[in-house]
Amino acid sequence: MSHCRGSDKREIDFILEHGGKETIGIEVKCGSSVGIGDFKNMKWFKSKFKIDRFIGIVLYTGSDVLGFGNHMYAVPFANIVF
């Protein structure tokens, strides 16, 4: 697990790598709504580092799991099981 912050102030809260096969980016948002713009840094990261298998997740306070195309999802905090 790591964190990404570029010199241009782009950041992703958590980067998880699974055996070099998949990379998961997680953003944590305190709001109850999510838009396509909330995934811009994850799209930048995937493109910059040429990652084929990337899943982007925005955790938020809403109630629905939402798909934003190309393996990008908004997931409510309530869906996370510890």
mmCIF file of the N, C-alpha and C atoms, coordinates in Angstrom:
data_MODEL
# 
_entry.id   MODEL 
# 
loop_
_atom_site.group_PDB 
_atom_site.id 
_atom_site.type_symbol 
_atom_site.label_atom_id 
_atom_site.label_alt_id 
_atom_site.label_comp_id 
_atom_site.label_asym_id 
_atom_site.label_entity_id 
_atom_site.label_seq_id 
_atom_site.pdbx_PDB_ins_code 
_atom_site.Cartn_x 
_atom_site.Cartn_y 
_atom_site.Cartn_z 
_atom_site.occupancy 
_atom_site.B_iso_or_equiv 
_atom_site.pdbx_formal_charge 
_atom_site.auth_seq_id 
_atom_site.auth_comp_id 
_atom_site.auth_asym_id 
_atom_site.auth_atom_id 
_atom_site.pdbx_PDB_model_num 
ATOM 1   N N  . MET A 1 1  ? 0.859   -1.163 0.000   1.00 0.00 ? 1  MET A N  1 
ATOM 2   C CA . MET A 1 1  ? 0.000   0.000  0.000   1.00 0.00 ? 1  MET A CA 1 
ATOM 3   C C  . MET A 1 1  ? 0.902   1.222  0.000   1.00 0.00 ? 1  MET A C  1 
ATOM 4   N N  . SER A 1 2  ? 0.485   2.223  -0.758  1.00 0.00 ? 2  SER A N  1 
ATOM 5   C CA . SER A 1 2  ? 1.246   3.462  -0.813  1.00 0.00 ? 2  SER A CA 1 
ATOM 6   C C  . SER A 1 2  ? 0.300   4.632  -1.077  1.00 0.00 ? 2  SER A C  1 
ATOM 7   N N  . HIS A 1 3  ? 0.881   5.779  -1.234  1.00 0.00 ? 3  HIS A N  1 
ATOM 8   C CA . HIS A 1 3  ? 0.171   7.023  -1.484  1.00 0.00 ? 3  HIS A CA 1 
ATOM 9   C C  . HIS A 1 3  ? 0.853   7.674  -2.674  1.00 0.00 ? 3  HIS A C  1 
ATOM 10  N N  . CYS A 1 4  ? 0.098   8.403  -3.472  1.00 0.00 ? 4  CYS A N  1 
ATOM 11  C CA . CYS A 1 4  ? 0.709   9.073  -4.621  1.00 0.00 ? 4  CYS A CA 1 
ATOM 12  C C  . CYS A 1 4  ? 0.410   10.557 -4.560  1.00 0.00 ? 4  CYS A C  1 
ATOM 13  N N  . ARG A 1 5  ? 1.459   11.364 -4.622  1.00 0.00 ? 5  ARG A N  1 
ATOM 14  C CA . ARG A 1 5  ? 1.298   12.809 -4.754  1.00 0.00 ? 5  ARG A CA 1 
ATOM 15  C C  . ARG A 1 5  ? 2.360   13.289 -5.724  1.00 0.00 ? 5  ARG A C  1 
ATOM 16  N N  . GLY A 1 6  ? 1.904   13.836 -6.842  1.00 0.00 ? 6  GLY A N  1 
ATOM 17  C CA . GLY A 1 6  ? 2.829   14.338 -7.846  1.00 0.00 ? 6  GLY A CA 1 
ATOM 18  C C  . GLY A 1 6  ? 3.263   15.756 -7.553  1.00 0.00 ? 6  GLY A C  1 
ATOM 19  N N  . SER A 1 7  ? 4.294   16.207 -8.244  1.00 0.00 ? 7  SER A N  1 
ATOM 20  C CA . SER A 1 7  ? 4.790   17.570 -8.059  1.00 0.00 ? 7  SER A CA 1 
ATOM 21  C C  . SER A 1 7  ? 3.758   18.605 -8.492  1.00 0.00 ? 7  SER A C  1 
ATOM 22  N N  . ASP A 1 8  ? 2.794   18.178 -9.310  1.00 0.00 ? 8  ASP A N  1 
ATOM 23  C CA . ASP A 1 8  ? 1.736   19.081 -9.768  1.00 0.00 ? 8  ASP A CA 1 
ATOM 24  C C  . ASP A 1 8  ? 0.507   19.025 -8.854  1.00 0.00 ? 8  ASP A C  1 
ATOM 25  N N  . LYS A 1 9  ? 0.676   18.482 -7.650  1.00 0.00 ? 9  LYS A N  1 
ATOM 26  C CA . LYS A 1 9  ? -0.342  18.395 -6.594  1.00 0.00 ? 9  LYS A CA 1 
ATOM 27  C C  . LYS A 1 9  ? -1.477  17.420 -6.902  1.00 0.00 ? 9  LYS A C  1 
ATOM 28  N N  . ARG A 1 10 ? -1.308  16.560 -7.881  1.00 0.00 ? 10 ARG A N  1 
ATOM 29  C CA . ARG A 1 10 ? -2.271  15.482 -8.086  1.00 0.00 ? 10 ARG A CA 1 
ATOM 30  C C  . ARG A 1 10 ? -1.983  14.418 -7.041  1.00 0.00 ? 10 ARG A C  1 
ATOM 31  N N  . GLU A 1 11 ? -3.034  13.853 -6.473  1.00 0.00 ? 11 GLU A N  1 
ATOM 32  C CA . GLU A 1 11 ? -2.797  12.822 -5.468  1.00 0.00 ? 11 GLU A CA 1 
ATOM 33  C C  . GLU A 1 11 ? -3.898  11.772 -5.474  1.00 0.00 ? 11 GLU A C  1 
ATOM 34  N N  . ILE A 1 12 ? -3.524  10.615 -4.993  1.00 0.00 ? 12 ILE A N  1 
ATOM 35  C CA . ILE A 1 12 ? -4.448  9.509  -4.756  1.00 0.00 ? 12 ILE A CA 1 
ATOM 36  C C  . ILE A 1 12 ? -4.170  9.052  -3.334  1.00 0.00 ? 12 ILE A C  1 
ATOM 37  N N  . ASP A 1 13 ? -5.236  8.932  -2.553  1.00 0.00 ? 13 ASP A N  1 
ATOM 38  C CA . ASP A 1 13 ? -5.067  8.635  -1.129  1.00 0.00 ? 13 ASP A CA 1 
ATOM 39  C C  . ASP A 1 13 ? -4.380  7.298  -0.871  1.00 0.00 ? 13 ASP A C  1 
ATOM 40  N N  . PHE A 1 14 ? -4.795  6.248  -1.568  1.00 0.00 ? 14 PHE A N  1 
ATOM 41  C CA . PHE A 1 14 ? -4.210  4.916  -1.370  1.00 0.00 ? 14 PHE A CA 1 
ATOM 42  C C  . PHE A 1 14 ? -3.996  4.243  -2.715  1.00 0.00 ? 14 PHE A C  1 
ATOM 43  N N  . ILE A 1 15 ? -2.837  3.615  -2.864  1.00 0.00 ? 15 ILE A N  1 
ATOM 44  C CA . ILE A 1 15 ? -2.529  2.792  -4.031  1.00 0.00 ? 15 ILE A CA 1 
ATOM 45  C C  . ILE A 1 15 ? -2.241  1.387  -3.506  1.00 0.00 ? 15 ILE A C  1 
ATOM 46  N N  . LEU A 1 16 ? -3.002  0.419  -3.968  1.00 0.00 ? 16 LEU A N  1 
ATOM 47  C CA . LEU A 1 16 ? -2.804  -0.981 -3.577  1.00 0.00 ? 16 LEU A CA 1 
ATOM 48  C C  . LEU A 1 16 ? -2.349  -1.759 -4.806  1.00 0.00 ? 16 LEU A C  1 
ATOM 49  N N  . GLU A 1 17 ? -1.301  -2.539 -4.653  1.00 0.00 ? 17 GLU A N  1 
ATOM 50  C CA . GLU A 1 17 ? -0.815  -3.373 -5.755  1.00 0.00 ? 17 GLU A CA 1 
ATOM 51  C C  . GLU A 1 17 ? -0.933  -4.828 -5.356  1.00 0.00 ? 17 GLU A C  1 
ATOM 52  N N  . HIS A 1 18 ? -1.398  -5.618 -6.290  1.00 0.00 ? 18 HIS A N  1 
ATOM 53  C CA . HIS A 1 18 ? -1.610  -7.037 -6.032  1.00 0.00 ? 18 HIS A CA 1 
ATOM 54  C C  . HIS A 1 18 ? -0.690  -7.853 -6.934  1.00 0.00 ? 18 HIS A C  1 
ATOM 55  N N  . GLY A 1 19 ? 0.448   -8.215 -6.415  1.00 0.00 ? 19 GLY A N  1 
ATOM 56  C CA . GLY A 1 19 ? 1.370   -9.098 -7.126  1.00 0.00 ? 19 GLY A CA 1 
ATOM 57  C C  . GLY A 1 19 ? 1.780   -8.625 -8.508  1.00 0.00 ? 19 GLY A C  1 
ATOM 58  N N  . GLY A 1 20 ? 1.790   -7.320 -8.736  1.00 0.00 ? 20 GLY A N  1 
ATOM 59  C CA . GLY A 1 20 ? 2.169   -6.804 -10.046 1.00 0.00 ? 20 GLY A CA 1 
ATOM 60  C C  . GLY A 1 20 ? 1.132   -7.049 -11.117 1.00 0.00 ? 20 GLY A C  1 
ATOM 61  N N  . LYS A 1 21 ? -0.030  -7.606 -10.746 1.00 0.00 ? 21 LYS A N  1 
ATOM 62  C CA . LYS A 1 21 ? -1.060  -7.927 -11.733 1.00 0.00 ? 21 LYS A CA 1 
ATOM 63  C C  . LYS A 1 21 ? -2.149  -6.864 -11.803 1.00 0.00 ? 21 LYS A C  1 
ATOM 64  N N  . GLU A 1 22 ? -2.506  -6.312 -10.651 1.00 0.00 ? 22 GLU A N  1 
ATOM 65  C CA . GLU A 1 22 ? -3.554  -5.310 -10.582 1.00 0.00 ? 22 GLU A CA 1 
ATOM 66  C C  . GLU A 1 22 ? -3.126  -4.167 -9.685  1.00 0.00 ? 22 GLU A C  1 
ATOM 67  N N  . THR A 1 23 ? -3.642  -2.996 -9.988  1.00 0.00 ? 23 THR A N  1 
ATOM 68  C CA . THR A 1 23 ? -3.430  -1.836 -9.141  1.00 0.00 ? 23 THR A CA 1 
ATOM 69  C C  . THR A 1 23 ? -4.790  -1.241 -8.843  1.00 0.00 ? 23 THR A C  1 
ATOM 70  N N  . ILE A 1 24 ? -5.004  -0.882 -7.572  1.00 0.00 ? 24 ILE A N  1 
ATOM 71  C CA . ILE A 1 24 ? -6.264  -0.279 -7.148  1.00 0.00 ? 24 ILE A CA 1 
ATOM 72  C C  . ILE A 1 24 ? -5.949  1.082  -6.549  1.00 0.00 ? 24 ILE A C  1 
ATOM 73  N N  . GLY A 1 25 ? -6.632  2.099  -7.040  1.00 0.00 ? 25 GLY A N  1 
ATOM 74  C CA . GLY A 1 25 ? -6.516  3.440  -6.488  1.00 0.00 ? 25 GLY A CA 1 
ATOM 75  C C  . GLY A 1 25 ? -7.762  3.747  -5.674  1.00 0.00 ? 25 GLY A C  1 
ATOM 76  N N  . ILE A 1 26 ? -7.574  4.308  -4.484  1.00 0.00 ? 26 ILE A N  1 
ATOM 77  C CA . ILE A 1 26 ? -8.714  4.630  -3.619  1.00 0.00 ? 26 ILE A CA 1 
ATOM 78  C C  . ILE A 1 26 ? -8.626  6.086  -3.196  1.00 0.00 ? 26 ILE A C  1 
ATOM 79  N N  . GLU A 1 27 ? -9.702  6.808  -3.439  1.00 0.00 ? 27 GLU A N  1 
ATOM 80  C CA . GLU A 1 27 ? -9.857  8.183  -2.977  1.00 0.00 ? 27 GLU A CA 1 
ATOM 81  C C  . GLU A 1 27 ? -10.918 8.185  -1.896  1.00 0.00 ? 27 GLU A C  1 
ATOM 82  N N  . VAL A 1 28 ? -10.725 8.948  -0.854  1.00 0.00 ? 28 VAL A N  1 
ATOM 83  C CA . VAL A 1 28 ? -11.699 9.058  0.222   1.00 0.00 ? 28 VAL A CA 1 
ATOM 84  C C  . VAL A 1 28 ? -12.312 10.448 0.141   1.00 0.00 ? 28 VAL A C  1 
ATOM 85  N N  . LYS A 1 29 ? -13.640 10.476 0.059   1.00 0.00 ? 29 LYS A N  1 
ATOM 86  C CA . LYS A 1 29 ? -14.367 11.737 -0.089  1.00 0.00 ? 29 LYS A CA 1 
ATOM 87  C C  . LYS A 1 29 ? -15.407 11.842 1.018   1.00 0.00 ? 29 LYS A C  1 
ATOM 88  N N  . CYS A 1 30 ? -15.508 12.996 1.633   1.00 0.00 ? 30 CYS A N  1 
ATOM 89  C CA . CYS A 1 30 ? -16.462 13.182 2.729   1.00 0.00 ? 30 CYS A CA 1 
ATOM 90  C C  . CYS A 1 30 ? -17.845 13.594 2.238   1.00 0.00 ? 30 CYS A C  1 
ATOM 91  N N  . GLY A 1 31 ? -18.031 13.757 0.953   1.00 0.00 ? 31 GLY A N  1 
ATOM 92  C CA . GLY A 1 31 ? -19.314 14.193 0.413   1.00 0.00 ? 31 GLY A CA 1 
ATOM 93  C C  . GLY A 1 31 ? -20.242 13.045 0.078   1.00 0.00 ? 31 GLY A C  1 
ATOM 94  N N  . SER A 1 32 ? -21.515 13.377 -0.127  1.00 0.00 ? 32 SER A N  1 
ATOM 95  C CA . SER A 1 32 ? -22.522 12.361 -0.438  1.00 0.00 ? 32 SER A CA 1 
ATOM 96  C C  . SER A 1 32 ? -22.813 12.252 -1.926  1.00 0.00 ? 32 SER A C  1 
ATOM 97  N N  . SER A 1 33 ? -22.114 13.032 -2.744  1.00 0.00 ? 33 SER A N  1 
ATOM 98  C CA . SER A 1 33 ? -22.293 12.911 -4.199  1.00 0.00 ? 33 SER A CA 1 
ATOM 99  C C  . SER A 1 33 ? -20.924 12.734 -4.851  1.00 0.00 ? 33 SER A C  1 
ATOM 100 N N  . VAL A 1 34 ? -20.935 12.053 -5.984  1.00 0.00 ? 34 VAL A N  1 
ATOM 101 C CA . VAL A 1 34 ? -19.697 11.764 -6.714  1.00 0.00 ? 34 VAL A CA 1 
ATOM 102 C C  . VAL A 1 34 ? -19.945 12.060 -8.183  1.00 0.00 ? 34 VAL A C  1 
ATOM 103 N N  . GLY A 1 35 ? -18.937 12.622 -8.839  1.00 0.00 ? 35 GLY A N  1 
ATOM 104 C CA . GLY A 1 35 ? -19.012 12.881 -10.268 1.00 0.00 ? 35 GLY A CA 1 
ATOM 105 C C  . GLY A 1 35 ? -17.776 12.359 -10.966 1.00 0.00 ? 35 GLY A C  1 
ATOM 106 N N  . ILE A 1 36 ? -17.805 12.384 -12.279 1.00 0.00 ? 36 ILE A N  1 
ATOM 107 C CA . ILE A 1 36 ? -16.692 11.867 -13.084 1.00 0.00 ? 36 ILE A CA 1 
ATOM 108 C C  . ILE A 1 36 ? -15.386 12.603 -12.751 1.00 0.00 ? 36 ILE A C  1 
ATOM 109 N N  . GLY A 1 37 ? -15.475 13.872 -12.361 1.00 0.00 ? 37 GLY A N  1 
ATOM 110 C CA . GLY A 1 37 ? -14.281 14.641 -12.010 1.00 0.00 ? 37 GLY A CA 1 
ATOM 111 C C  . GLY A 1 37 ? -13.536 14.098 -10.801 1.00 0.00 ? 37 GLY A C  1 
ATOM 112 N N  . ASP A 1 38 ? -14.238 13.345 -9.953  1.00 0.00 ? 38 ASP A N  1 
ATOM 113 C CA . ASP A 1 38 ? -13.588 12.764 -8.777  1.00 0.00 ? 38 ASP A CA 1 
ATOM 114 C C  . ASP A 1 38 ? -12.609 11.649 -9.146  1.00 0.00 ? 38 ASP A C  1 
ATOM 115 N N  . PHE A 1 39 ? -12.616 11.234 -10.397 1.00 0.00 ? 39 PHE A N  1 
ATOM 116 C CA . PHE A 1 39 ? -11.737 10.158 -10.866 1.00 0.00 ? 39 PHE A CA 1 
ATOM 117 C C  . PHE A 1 39 ? -10.570 10.677 -11.713 1.00 0.00 ? 39 PHE A C  1 
ATOM 118 N N  . LYS A 1 40 ? -10.460 11.994 -11.873 1.00 0.00 ? 40 LYS A N  1 
ATOM 119 C CA . LYS A 1 40 ? -9.455  12.537 -12.799 1.00 0.00 ? 40 LYS A CA 1 
ATOM 120 C C  . LYS A 1 40 ? -8.028  12.168 -12.409 1.00 0.00 ? 40 LYS A C  1 
ATOM 121 N N  . ASN A 1 41 ? -7.706  12.177 -11.125 1.00 0.00 ? 41 ASN A N  1 
ATOM 122 C CA . ASN A 1 41 ? -6.336  11.835 -10.723 1.00 0.00 ? 41 ASN A CA 1 
ATOM 123 C C  . ASN A 1 41 ? -6.045  10.356 -10.932 1.00 0.00 ? 41 ASN A C  1 
ATOM 124 N N  . MET A 1 42 ? -7.048  9.516  -10.773 1.00 0.00 ? 42 MET A N  1 
ATOM 125 C CA . MET A 1 42 ? -6.830  8.084  -11.011 1.00 0.00 ? 42 MET A CA 1 
ATOM 126 C C  . MET A 1 42 ? -6.627  7.812  -12.503 1.00 0.00 ? 42 MET A C  1 
ATOM 127 N N  . LYS A 1 43 ? -7.371  8.506  -13.348 1.00 0.00 ? 43 LYS A N  1 
ATOM 128 C CA . LYS A 1 43 ? -7.174  8.358  -14.797 1.00 0.00 ? 43 LYS A CA 1 
ATOM 129 C C  . LYS A 1 43 ? -5.787  8.846  -15.200 1.00 0.00 ? 43 LYS A C  1 
ATOM 130 N N  . TRP A 1 44 ? -5.342  9.953  -14.600 1.00 0.00 ? 44 TRP A N  1 
ATOM 131 C CA . TRP A 1 44 ? -3.999  10.467 -14.858 1.00 0.00 ? 44 TRP A CA 1 
ATOM 132 C C  . TRP A 1 44 ? -2.939  9.440  -14.436 1.00 0.00 ? 44 TRP A C  1 
ATOM 133 N N  . PHE A 1 45 ? -3.086  8.870  -13.232 1.00 0.00 ? 45 PHE A N  1 
ATOM 134 C CA . PHE A 1 45 ? -2.135  7.891  -12.699 1.00 0.00 ? 45 PHE A CA 1 
ATOM 135 C C  . PHE A 1 45 ? -2.042  6.674  -13.617 1.00 0.00 ? 45 PHE A C  1 
ATOM 136 N N  . LYS A 1 46 ? -3.205  6.150  -14.020 1.00 0.00 ? 46 LYS A N  1 
ATOM 137 C CA . LYS A 1 46 ? -3.234  4.974  -14.895 1.00 0.00 ? 46 LYS A CA 1 
ATOM 138 C C  . LYS A 1 46 ? -2.517  5.253  -16.210 1.00 0.00 ? 46 LYS A C  1 
ATOM 139 N N  . SER A 1 47 ? -2.758  6.420  -16.765 1.00 0.00 ? 47 SER A N  1 
ATOM 140 C CA . SER A 1 47 ? -2.133  6.791  -18.036 1.00 0.00 ? 47 SER A CA 1 
ATOM 141 C C  . SER A 1 47 ? -0.638  7.050  -17.876 1.00 0.00 ? 47 SER A C  1 
ATOM 142 N N  . LYS A 1 48 ? -0.260  7.812  -16.867 1.00 0.00 ? 48 LYS A N  1 
ATOM 143 C CA . LYS A 1 48 ? 1.153   8.180  -16.669 1.00 0.00 ? 48 LYS A CA 1 
ATOM 144 C C  . LYS A 1 48 ? 2.044   6.960  -16.462 1.00 0.00 ? 48 LYS A C  1 
ATOM 145 N N  . PHE A 1 49 ? 1.556   5.999  -15.679 1.00 0.00 ? 49 PHE A N  1 
ATOM 146 C CA . PHE A 1 49 ? 2.369   4.830  -15.371 1.00 0.00 ? 49 PHE A CA 1 
ATOM 147 C C  . PHE A 1 49 ? 2.027   3.615  -16.232 1.00 0.00 ? 49 PHE A C  1 
ATOM 148 N N  . LYS A 1 50 ? 1.194   3.846  -17.239 1.00 0.00 ? 50 LYS A N  1 
ATOM 149 C CA . LYS A 1 50 ? 0.844   2.810  -18.225 1.00 0.00 ? 50 LYS A CA 1 
ATOM 150 C C  . LYS A 1 50 ? 0.410   1.504  -17.555 1.00 0.00 ? 50 LYS A C  1 
ATOM 151 N N  . ILE A 1 51 ? -0.584  1.612  -16.676 1.00 0.00 ? 51 ILE A N  1 
ATOM 152 C CA . ILE A 1 51 ? -1.090  0.468  -15.928 1.00 0.00 ? 51 ILE A CA 1 
ATOM 153 C C  . ILE A 1 51 ? -2.270  -0.129 -16.684 1.00 0.00 ? 51 ILE A C  1 
ATOM 154 N N  . ASP A 1 52 ? -2.148  -1.379 -17.073 1.00 0.00 ? 52 ASP A N  1 
ATOM 155 C CA . ASP A 1 52 ? -3.213  -2.047 -17.829 1.00 0.00 ? 52 ASP A CA 1 
ATOM 156 C C  . ASP A 1 52 ? -4.409  -2.402 -16.953 1.00 0.00 ? 52 ASP A C  1 
ATOM 157 N N  . ARG A 1 53 ? -4.151  -3.019 -15.821 1.00 0.00 ? 53 ARG A N  1 
ATOM 158 C CA . ARG A 1 53 ? -5.238  -3.486 -14.947 1.00 0.00 ? 53 ARG A CA 1 
ATOM 159 C C  . ARG A 1 53 ? -5.338  -2.572 -13.735 1.00 0.00 ? 53 ARG A C  1 
ATOM 160 N N  . PHE A 1 54 ? -6.201  -1.580 -13.857 1.00 0.00 ? 54 PHE A N  1 
ATOM 161 C CA . PHE A 1 54 ? -6.364  -0.580 -12.809 1.00 0.00 ? 54 PHE A CA 1 
ATOM 162 C C  . PHE A 1 54 ? -7.838  -0.474 -12.438 1.00 0.00 ? 54 PHE A C  1 
ATOM 163 N N  . ILE A 1 55 ? -8.116  -0.451 -11.144 1.00 0.00 ? 55 ILE A N  1 
ATOM 164 C CA . ILE A 1 55 ? -9.471  -0.240 -10.637 1.00 0.00 ? 55 ILE A CA 1 
ATOM 165 C C  . ILE A 1 55 ? -9.426  1.021  -9.783  1.00 0.00 ? 55 ILE A C  1 
ATOM 166 N N  . GLY A 1 56 ? -10.330 1.952  -10.061 1.00 0.00 ? 56 GLY A N  1 
ATOM 167 C CA . GLY A 1 56 ? -10.413 3.188  -9.291  1.00 0.00 ? 56 GLY A CA 1 
ATOM 168 C C  . GLY A 1 56 ? -11.665 3.186  -8.429  1.00 0.00 ? 56 GLY A C  1 
ATOM 169 N N  . ILE A 1 57 ? -11.487 3.499  -7.157  1.00 0.00 ? 57 ILE A N  1 
ATOM 170 C CA . ILE A 1 57 ? -12.607 3.515  -6.214  1.00 0.00 ? 57 ILE A CA 1 
ATOM 171 C C  . ILE A 1 57 ? -12.611 4.838  -5.470  1.00 0.00 ? 57 ILE A C  1 
ATOM 172 N N  . VAL A 1 58 ? -13.784 5.482  -5.448  1.00 0.00 ? 58 VAL A N  1 
ATOM 173 C CA . VAL A 1 58 ? -13.983 6.657  -4.606  1.00 0.00 ? 58 VAL A CA 1 
ATOM 174 C C  . VAL A 1 58 ? -14.924 6.223  -3.485  1.00 0.00 ? 58 VAL A C  1 
ATOM 175 N N  . LEU A 1 59 ? -14.431 6.279  -2.253  1.00 0.00 ? 59 LEU A N  1 
ATOM 176 C CA . LEU A 1 59 ? -15.277 5.997  -1.097  1.00 0.00 ? 59 LEU A CA 1 
ATOM 177 C C  . LEU A 1 59 ? -15.985 7.291  -0.727  1.00 0.00 ? 59 LEU A C  1 
ATOM 178 N N  . TYR A 1 60 ? -17.307 7.216  -0.522  1.00 0.00 ? 60 TYR A N  1 
ATOM 179 C CA . TYR A 1 60 ? -18.070 8.431  -0.224  1.00 0.00 ? 60 TYR A CA 1 
ATOM 180 C C  . TYR A 1 60 ? -19.198 8.116  0.742   1.00 0.00 ? 60 TYR A C  1 
ATOM 181 N N  . THR A 1 61 ? -19.910 9.149  1.191   1.00 0.00 ? 61 THR A N  1 
ATOM 182 C CA . THR A 1 61 ? -20.930 8.970  2.224   1.00 0.00 ? 61 THR A CA 1 
ATOM 183 C C  . THR A 1 61 ? -22.319 8.696  1.662   1.00 0.00 ? 61 THR A C  1 
ATOM 184 N N  . GLY A 1 62 ? -22.435 8.526  0.368   1.00 0.00 ? 62 GLY A N  1 
ATOM 185 C CA . GLY A 1 62 ? -23.733 8.233  -0.251  1.00 0.00 ? 62 GLY A CA 1 
ATOM 186 C C  . GLY A 1 62 ? -24.193 6.820  0.042   1.00 0.00 ? 62 GLY A C  1 
ATOM 187 N N  . SER A 1 63 ? -25.237 6.386  -0.678  1.00 0.00 ? 63 SER A N  1 
ATOM 188 C CA . SER A 1 63 ? -25.830 5.081  -0.380  1.00 0.00 ? 63 SER A CA 1 
ATOM 189 C C  . SER A 1 63 ? -25.779 4.076  -1.524  1.00 0.00 ? 63 SER A C  1 
ATOM 190 N N  . ASP A 1 64 ? -25.343 4.481  -2.711  1.00 0.00 ? 64 ASP A N  1 
ATOM 191 C CA . ASP A 1 64 ? -25.364 3.585  -3.870  1.00 0.00 ? 64 ASP A CA 1 
ATOM 192 C C  . ASP A 1 64 ? -23.964 3.339  -4.414  1.00 0.00 ? 64 ASP A C  1 
ATOM 193 N N  . VAL A 1 65 ? -23.733 2.109  -4.890  1.00 0.00 ? 65 VAL A N  1 
ATOM 194 C CA . VAL A 1 65 ? -22.522 1.810  -5.642  1.00 0.00 ? 65 VAL A CA 1 
ATOM 195 C C  . VAL A 1 65 ? -22.786 2.303  -7.060  1.00 0.00 ? 65 VAL A C  1 
ATOM 196 N N  . LEU A 1 66 ? -21.892 3.129  -7.580  1.00 0.00 ? 66 LEU A N  1 
ATOM 197 C CA . LEU A 1 66 ? -22.067 3.727  -8.892  1.00 0.00 ? 66 LEU A CA 1 
ATOM 198 C C  . LEU A 1 66 ? -20.881 3.387  -9.784  1.00 0.00 ? 66 LEU A C  1 
ATOM 199 N N  . GLY A 1 67 ? -21.164 3.080  -11.039 1.00 0.00 ? 67 GLY A N  1 
ATOM 200 C CA . GLY A 1 67 ? -20.114 2.819  -12.017 1.00 0.00 ? 67 GLY A CA 1 
ATOM 201 C C  . GLY A 1 67 ? -19.872 4.049  -12.876 1.00 0.00 ? 67 GLY A C  1 
ATOM 202 N N  . PHE A 1 68 ? -18.598 4.340  -13.142 1.00 0.00 ? 68 PHE A N  1 
ATOM 203 C CA . PHE A 1 68 ? -18.226 5.481  -13.969 1.00 0.00 ? 68 PHE A CA 1 
ATOM 204 C C  . PHE A 1 68 ? -17.414 5.038  -15.186 1.00 0.00 ? 68 PHE A C  1 
ATOM 205 N N  . GLY A 1 69 ? -17.592 3.793  -15.596 1.00 0.00 ? 69 GLY A N  1 
ATOM 206 C CA . GLY A 1 69 ? -16.907 3.270  -16.777 1.00 0.00 ? 69 GLY A CA 1 
ATOM 207 C C  . GLY A 1 69 ? -15.451 2.947  -16.525 1.00 0.00 ? 69 GLY A C  1 
ATOM 208 N N  . ASN A 1 70 ? -14.920 2.071  -17.362 1.00 0.00 ? 70 ASN A N  1 
ATOM 209 C CA . ASN A 1 70 ? -13.496 1.718  -17.356 1.00 0.00 ? 70 ASN A CA 1 
ATOM 210 C C  . ASN A 1 70 ? -12.970 1.363  -15.961 1.00 0.00 ? 70 ASN A C  1 
ATOM 211 N N  . HIS A 1 71 ? -13.725 0.539  -15.251 1.00 0.00 ? 71 HIS A N  1 
ATOM 212 C CA . HIS A 1 71 ? -13.333 0.032  -13.928 1.00 0.00 ? 71 HIS A CA 1 
ATOM 213 C C  . HIS A 1 71 ? -13.181 1.128  -12.879 1.00 0.00 ? 71 HIS A C  1 
ATOM 214 N N  . MET A 1 72 ? -14.051 2.122  -12.938 1.00 0.00 ? 72 MET A N  1 
ATOM 215 C CA . MET A 1 72 ? -14.073 3.202  -11.954 1.00 0.00 ? 72 MET A CA 1 
ATOM 216 C C  . MET A 1 72 ? -15.417 3.152  -11.227 1.00 0.00 ? 72 MET A C  1 
ATOM 217 N N  . TYR A 1 73 ? -15.365 3.128  -9.876  1.00 0.00 ? 73 TYR A N  1 
ATOM 218 C CA . TYR A 1 73 ? -16.575 2.952  -9.078  1.00 0.00 ? 73 TYR A CA 1 
ATOM 219 C C  . TYR A 1 73 ? -16.597 3.893  -7.874  1.00 0.00 ? 73 TYR A C  1 
ATOM 220 N N  . ALA A 1 74 ? -17.792 4.347  -7.543  1.00 0.00 ? 74 ALA A N  1 
ATOM 221 C CA . ALA A 1 74 ? -18.023 5.048  -6.289  1.00 0.00 ? 74 ALA A CA 1 
ATOM 222 C C  . ALA A 1 74 ? -18.663 4.033  -5.348  1.00 0.00 ? 74 ALA A C  1 
ATOM 223 N N  . VAL A 1 75 ? -18.118 3.920  -4.155  1.00 0.00 ? 75 VAL A N  1 
ATOM 224 C CA . VAL A 1 75 ? -18.588 2.915  -3.193  1.00 0.00 ? 75 VAL A CA 1 
ATOM 225 C C  . VAL A 1 75 ? -18.859 3.597  -1.857  1.00 0.00 ? 75 VAL A C  1 
ATOM 226 N N  . PRO A 1 76 ? -20.064 3.414  -1.306  1.00 0.00 ? 76 PRO A N  1 
ATOM 227 C CA . PRO A 1 76 ? -20.370 4.012  0.006   1.00 0.00 ? 76 PRO A CA 1 
ATOM 228 C C  . PRO A 1 76 ? -19.512 3.403  1.120   1.00 0.00 ? 76 PRO A C  1 
ATOM 229 N N  . PHE A 1 77 ? -19.151 4.242  2.081   1.00 0.00 ? 77 PHE A N  1 
ATOM 230 C CA . PHE A 1 77 ? -18.432 3.745  3.256   1.00 0.00 ? 77 PHE A CA 1 
ATOM 231 C C  . PHE A 1 77 ? -19.179 2.597  3.907   1.00 0.00 ? 77 PHE A C  1 
ATOM 232 N N  . ALA A 1 78 ? -20.512 2.648  3.891   1.00 0.00 ? 78 ALA A N  1 
ATOM 233 C CA . ALA A 1 78 ? -21.338 1.623  4.541   1.00 0.00 ? 78 ALA A CA 1 
ATOM 234 C C  . ALA A 1 78 ? -21.100 0.231  3.930   1.00 0.00 ? 78 ALA A C  1 
ATOM 235 N N  . ASN A 1 79 ? -20.575 0.157  2.715   1.00 0.00 ? 79 ASN A N  1 
ATOM 236 C CA . ASN A 1 79 ? -20.323 -1.127 2.061   1.00 0.00 ? 79 ASN A CA 1 
ATOM 237 C C  . ASN A 1 79 ? -18.982 -1.746 2.441   1.00 0.00 ? 79 ASN A C  1 
ATOM 238 N N  . ILE A 1 80 ? -18.176 -1.026 3.189   1.00 0.00 ? 80 ILE A N  1 
ATOM 239 C CA . ILE A 1 80 ? -16.863 -1.516 3.573   1.00 0.00 ? 80 ILE A CA 1 
ATOM 240 C C  . ILE A 1 80 ? -16.997 -2.333 4.859   1.00 0.00 ? 80 ILE A C  1 
ATOM 241 N N  . VAL A 1 81 ? -16.503 -3.544 4.826   1.00 0.00 ? 81 VAL A N  1 
ATOM 242 C CA . VAL A 1 81 ? -16.563 -4.430 5.984   1.00 0.00 ? 81 VAL A CA 1 
ATOM 243 C C  . VAL A 1 81 ? -15.149 -4.564 6.545   1.00 0.00 ? 81 VAL A C  1 
ATOM 244 N N  . PHE A 1 82 ? -15.027 -4.338 7.816   1.00 0.00 ? 82 PHE A N  1 
ATOM 245 C CA . PHE A 1 82 ? -13.709 -4.458 8.465   1.00 0.00 ? 82 PHE A CA 1 
ATOM 246 C C  . PHE A 1 82 ? -13.608 -5.747 9.222   1.00 0.00 ? 82 PHE A C  1 
# 
